Amino acid sequence: MSGWYEISQSSDQQYRFVLKAGNGEVILNSELYKAKASAVNGIESVQKNSADDSRFERLTAKNGKPYFNLKAANHQIIGSSQFYASEQSRDKGIESVKTNGSTTTIKDQTVA
């Protein structure tokens, strides 16, 4: 099973999306957006940029945990990963985003 995007709304009525792998695990988190259309634009940016390895910024947090950001051509962060136990795990997460990022399946959790 391939991955999908989920759009949800936070308690303060802002929108976010996550990219999930085929097993349902979250592999990329977006920032908060004031408008749902902006979240959709963010998804389109992930779809466009996720295949390009140079768009991934490989980082280490202050606590020593590896993570990554996916950036657009304008260097803005589109999404961030969780913290990983190792650089190898982080790199597998990046490969998963590359594999699943082009999906067109979007599950909108904001509609009643």
Secondary structure, DSSP 8 states (H G I E B T S, - for coil): ---EEEEEE-TTS-EEEEEE-TTS-EEEEE--BSSHHHHHHHHHHHHHHTT-GGGEEEEE-TTS-EEEEEE-TTS-EEEE----SSHHHHHHHHHHHHHHTT---EEETT--
